[in-house]
Each structure stands twice: as structure tokens, then as C-alpha cells.
Amino acid sequence: MTRLANEHGAINLSQGFPNFPCPDVLKDAAARAIRDDVNQYAITWGAARLRNALAAKYQDWYHMAVDPMTQVTVTCGATEAMASALLGVVDRGDEVVVFEPFYENYGPDAILCDAKPVFVPMPPVGPIDLDRLANVEYVGRPAFGQENSTVSMFKLDPDGKGATRITVKLGRSSVNAVEILGGLNEGDQVILSDMSRWDNVDRIRLE
């Protein structure tokens, strides 16, 4: 995503690049830890001193009593924190609304939870299109699919050993997904990659 953002001069929301220096107190602490050979991995949920400090900060800033042993977890960045949070609150089969533009891990993290990401564009002005949030089927956007068009796609057989060409009506699309207006049912699996080399056949065998 960073490469594409640079190529098109887009605002890059997929990766953080600080435009300010690290505070000296953090530099000094890191240098001191290196000199003192503090180089062992912390425990999985974060070093006790750090968790105690975070709990104290919550008490000071938000007047919230937080137990550093049971209610504070330190993660390896926001990516792990987000995955951990979703795994903790999302159930199999849930729908997770992802507003576009979005951080690129939202969709994969929802799928990791056996949930269904629903991509909803965030308009520059005006209300959010809530019609996208109910009773709408989506698939990943095919390589050849255009918004509001009718295309042929290969739907996988139940045993996964073959695929049959079907006609699918596409609706509105987002960066990663396209609305299905007809031709597919929930649970159907289709091939999204370019299948133009098999334009002259209606069935293919998968090996």
C-alpha cells in the first residue's frame, strides 16, 4: 500500500511514518538498557513495571482503576492489539463493518475471526450509505469485475475438484469488495483471478 500511495501521490493510511524525533527520555532509556544488558524478552503480556505504569497513567488521566495484572496487556504494536481485540469480541459469522479508507489489516483480521468484513466507503461529505450494511452479499473484487456490470465467473463445486461458469450480476464496489446482486448465494465460492484464458470453456477441473 505504501508503494501504491507513493506511485499515485495518495494519502497513505496503511503505514505510519513519524515526522517528529523520538523524545530524548526514550532514547536515553533505550541506550541505558543496552548498556545494562537488559536484553531478555519481556513476558508475553508485558513487563510488570510497564503495566504498573500504564495502570497508574489510566488512574491519573481517566480516573479509572485498572488492575495491571488482569486488565492491562502490552502488545507488539497496534496490529497485534487490534487482532487480539477482535479475537476477543467477534464471534464466528459476525459481520464487521470496515469504513473505507481503512488500515489494511481490518479485513484480514475479521476473516481470521471467521467473521465477514463489510466494506463501506466513508464519503467526503454527506451521510454514510447504510444500505450497504443490511442483507447485502459481497465477494472479493474480481480482477475483471466492474461496478454495476454482469460478468461470468467460475463457481467452485462443493467438492472443490472443479468449477462451473455462471453469470453474476455485480452492483456497487469498493476497493476490495463488490456487491452481488444476483447469481450467487451466501457460502458460494468463486475464482477471483483472471480466467480469460478459459473463455471458451464452461467447466474446468482443478488439480
N, C-alpha and C positions, 0 to 999 in steps of 0.2 A: 504493500500500500504506500509506503514511503517513496518507492521508486515511481509509482504512478502519479503520486501527488507532485513530485518534482518535475515529472515529464509534462504535466498539464497545468502547472502553476496553481494547483489547488491548495486549499487549507488542509493541512494534514492532521486529522483527528485520530489516526491509528497509532501514533507513537509520540512519546513525549521527549522534547529536546529542551532542557532548561536553558534559558537565555540570561542566567544570572549565576554568579560564582557560589560555590559551596561556602557556608558560614565557616569562619575560622575555627570556631569551637569544635565543629565536626572534624575538620582537618587535623586539629591538634589531638583530638581523641583517637582518631584512626592511627596517626603516627605513633602515639603513645602505646596503643595496643600492639602495634607491630614491634616496637622496641621491647615491650614487656613479654613478647612471645605469647600473646593471647590469640591463639590461632586454632583453637578447637571448635568444632561445630557447636552451636547452641542447641539446646533441646528443641524438639520438634515444634512446640507451641510458643517458643521464645524464651530468652533468658529471664530469670526471675527478677533481676534488677530492672530490666526494661519494662516488664509487665507491671511491676510495682509503680514505676514512674508514670506509666500510662494511666493506671488507675488513679493515681494522685492528680494527674492533669485533668481527668474527667471530673473528679470531685471539685477541683478548683474552677474549671471553666463552666461546667454544665450543672454543678451541684447534684451529680449522680453518684451514688455509692456503688462502685463496681468492684467485684471480687477478682483480684488479679490471678487467682488460682483457677477459677472456674468460668470466668466471663471475659477474659482477655486472651486473644490469640494473635501472635505476630506471624505474618506471612511473608513469603518472598515476593513482595510487590503486590500491586493491585490485581494482577492477573490471577494469582493464586487465591487472593482474598475473595474475588468475585466467584471463582469456581467453587470455593468452599461454601460461600453463602448460598449459591444456587443449589448445590447438592444438599444443603441442609433444609431448604424450604420448598423446593419444587418437587412435585410428585410425578411419577410416570403418567404420560398422557396429558399433562397440563399444557396450556398454551402460554407462551412467554412473549409479551409484546415488546418488540425492539423498534425504537424510534430511529429513523434514518435522518441524518448520518449518525453512525454509531461506531464504537470501538469494535474492532474486527472479531474479538473473542466472544461477543454476546451470543451470536448464533450457534457456534460450536459448543459453547458451554451449556446452552439449553438442550442441544441434541445429546450431549454427554449425560444429561439427566433423564434421557428418554422422554423429553418434552418436545413440543413443537414450537419453534420460533415463528412469530407472525410479524413480518416487517411492515412498518407503517411510516411513510415519509412524513417528516416534520416540515410543513410549509413555511416559507419565509414570513408570510402574513396569513391571517385568517385561521379558521378552526382546523383541528385535526380531523382527518377523514375517518370517522368512527365506523363507517360502513365496512371497513376492512377488518374489523375486529370480530365480527359475528358471522357464523355459517359460511365461511369462505375457505375454499381449498386452495393450497399453494403447492408448487413444486419449485425446486431449484431452477433458476432461469436457464433454459436450454441454450446451447451455443448458437442456434439458428433462430430462436423464437423472438418475434417482435410483438410489442404490445398490441392488443386488440386484433389478433390475426388467427387464422386457422392453419394448423400445421399437422404433419404426420409424424408420429413418434413410435418407437418400439417399446411395447409394454412387456415386461418380463412375465414368463409363465410362472405359475405357482411353485414349480419345482426348480426354477432358476436355470434350467438347461436350455431354454430357448426364449425367443421374443417374437411377438407378432406386431405388425404395423397397424396402428389405429389412427383415427383422426381426432385431434384435440383442439378445442376452441380456447384460446388464450384471452385473458382480459387485461387488467391493469398490471403493471410490472414495477418492480423496484430494482435496486442494484443487484440483489442476489436471488430474488424470487419472482414468480409470475403467477397471477391469479388464474385458476382453472374454472372456466365457465361450463365446460361440457366435455365428455369423452373419457373422463377418469373418475374413479371413486376413491374414497379415503382408503389408504392401505395399498393402492396400486403402486408398483414400482416401474419406472421408465428409465430409458437410457438418455442422458442429457448431452452427451458429447456429439460431435459432428458425425452423422451417419450417412452423409451424402454418397459415399462410395457404394452403398447398398440401395440406392434409389430404385433399382429395377427389381427388387425382391420384396415380398411381403412377410417372409419369415426368415429368421436367422437362427442358427444353432450356436450356443455358447459353450466354449470348452475351457 
